[in-house]
Amino acid sequence: MNTKKNKNADSPRFREFFLDQIKDIYWAEKHLSAGLKKMKKAATSPELAAAFGKHIEETAGQIEGLKRVFALLGKTPQAKKCEAMEGLVAEAESVIEDTEKDSYTRDAGLILAAQKAEHYEIASYGTLQVFAEMMGEKEIARELGMILKQEEATDSLLSCLAEDGVNEMAVVE
């Protein structure tokens, strides 16, 4: 990955765009946190519920990390509604409504919905980290990179839960 500072990427317009995207992911994390609480409560598998609990804690830390990003930018934390995350959380809520309580089918659906959100976050943080690097914002890039690694680890954990039992149990219910 080329992380050379690009003089064109450091324009006031680009910085404003970057800040706008930080506001977007900040809102997304806050909204996802509420959705994860519902997903944890709806999970059948104790392992899946524990994974959601862990991610709720990580999300709180990620929100704090984004507050540090705002501080490094000299800005007050401010959220901008993220339509994508709103839709992803609504989809997770729909899975809960449309599946039978205490079923592995519900768990398989919850994992699917959670991974869709994770992939959105992975794409966002990966791109924002590169943007920060291009602007020469090493501390911001490091903070975003740490969050990115957590999101990737959560995605991997969800895949393992699905592959190590949830999907198989759902298919035979």
N, C-alpha and C positions, 0 to 999 in steps of 0.2 A: 504494500500500500504506500503510495506516495504521500508523505505528510509535509512536503515542502510548503512553506507559507506562500500563498498566492496573493499578490498585491490587489488583484481584482476582487478576491473573495473577502477582503477586509473593508469593503465599502460600507458607508453608513446604511445603505439599503440592505446589504446582505446581513449586517449585524442586527438590524431590526427584524429581518426575516428569521434569523436564528433565535432571537429573543421570543418572537411570536411562537416558534415551534417549541421552545422550552415551556412557555405558558401552556401550550396544548398538552404536552406530555405530563405536566404537573397536574392539570385537571384530570387527565386520563388515569394517573396513579391514584388520585383521591377517589375517583368514581369506581375504579376497579377494586379498591379496598373494601368498599361497601358490598360489591358484588361477590367478592371472595368469601365474605362472612356468610352470605346466603348459600353459597356453594358448599361451604364447609358443613353447614347445618343440614343440607340436603343429601350429603354423601352417605352412601351405605357402608362402604369399606372404611374401617378405622384408619387404614394406611392413607387412603385418599383424603379423609378428613384431616389427618395430621399434616399431609403435604399442603393442604389449603391453609391450615393454621400457620405453618412455617412461612408460607408465602405472604400471609397477612402481616407477619412480623417484618419480613424483608421489605414489603411495600412501605411500611412506616419508615424504615431506614432509607429507602429510596426517595421518599418525599423529603426527608431531612437532607439527603444529598442534593436534591434539586434546589432546596433552599440555599445550600452553600453555593450552587451555581449562580443563583440570582445574586447572592452577595458578591461573588467574584465579578459579576457583571455590573455591580454597583446599583442594582435594582431591588425593589421590594418584591417578594414573591406575589405573583398574580396568576390566576388561572384563567384560561380561555377554553370555553367548552370544546371538547373533542367529540365530534359527531361519530367518528369511527369507534371509539371506546364505548360511547353511549349505546351504539348498536350492538357491539359485542357483548356487553353486559345484559342487554335486553334479550339477546339470543340465549344466553346462559339461563336467564329467568324463564324463558320459554321452554327450555329443556326440562327444567324442574316441573313446570306446569303440565308438560305433555308426556311425562314418563311416570311410571308407577313408583310410589314411595318404597324405600328399602329394596330396590332392585339394582342389579348390576348393569342393566340397560341404562338406568339413570346415571350411574357412575361413568359408563362409557361415554355418554352424552356430555357429562360435566367435564370429562377430560378433553373431549373434542373442543368444547366451548372454551375451556381454559387455555388450550394450546393455540387456538385462534388469537386470543388476547396476547399470549406470550409472543407469538410470531409478529404481531403488530408492534409490540414493545421492542423486540429484537431489531426489527427494521428501523424503528425510530431512533433508538439509542446508537445503533451502528452508524447511521448517517450523521446524527448530531455529533458523535465523537469525531468523525472525519471533518465535519465543518469546523469544530473547535480547533482541531489540529491545523487546519488550513489558515485559520485566523491567528495562529500563534498562541492560542489559549491553552497552554499545557496543563495547568491545574484543572481546568474545566474538562478537558479531554480525558484526563485521568479519572475524574469523578464519574463521568459518563461511561467510561470503559469499565469501571468497577460495577456499575449498575448493569451494564450489558452482560457481564460475566454471570451475575446472579440470575438474570432472565434466561440465559442459555442453560444454566444448571437446573432451573425450575422446569424448563421445557424437557430436558433430558429425564428428570425425575418422573414427570408425567408420562413420558413414553415408556419408561420402565414399568410403572404401575399398570399401564394399559397392557403391555406385552407380557407381563409376569402374572397375569391372572384375570384382571377385570374384563378384558375383551372376551376371553375364553368363557368366563362365567356368564357374561351377557348373552353369548351365542347359544348357550344350552339352557337358559331359563325357560 
